[in-house]
């Protein structure tokens, strides 16, 4: 295996996926939504499954701490198990949004496949309630979560590690926009 050639191809492919021109307008739109949420003294609600849940939790904390936009997530084991037990796994996030969202909030959903039933149902519920939905997906562009979103970030890749890392880059880029500088000391 010629690793130099392999890495050149690998990096070029993902550079195109991560830094496509269309993402710039979406980053600005998400930033503007976050500013509006902050000005209304509302919150961003984050959710995901697996590694996407970890990214959601990280986003909720950093939007709150660095970006000064209150963020929450639904990764509390008691919430997950109680709501799943009472409403089923496919409906538990939609029910969590129903119980915890206030008018003026926005929902940020992260799913590499964009097909996870609980994530898609949460998007549908939020949209039906008039809450803006921001999504981070990968795989195909016509997946249910991406098409149900007001601001849909999509990575043209089926590689989970690349999609998840790209989601994190895009999410933290908006946080940096809120801070107003690209590099800063975290206190």
Secondary structure, 3 states (H helix, E strand, C coil): CCHHHHHHHHHHHHHHHHCCCHHHHHHHHHHHHHHHHHHCCCCEEEEECCHHHHHHHHHHHHHHHCCCCCEEECCCHHHHHHHHHHHCHHHHHHHHHHHHCCCCCEEEEECCCCCCHHHHHHHHHHHHCCCEEEEEECCCCCCHHHHCCCEEEECCCCCHHHHHHHHHHHHHHHHHHHHCCCCCCCC
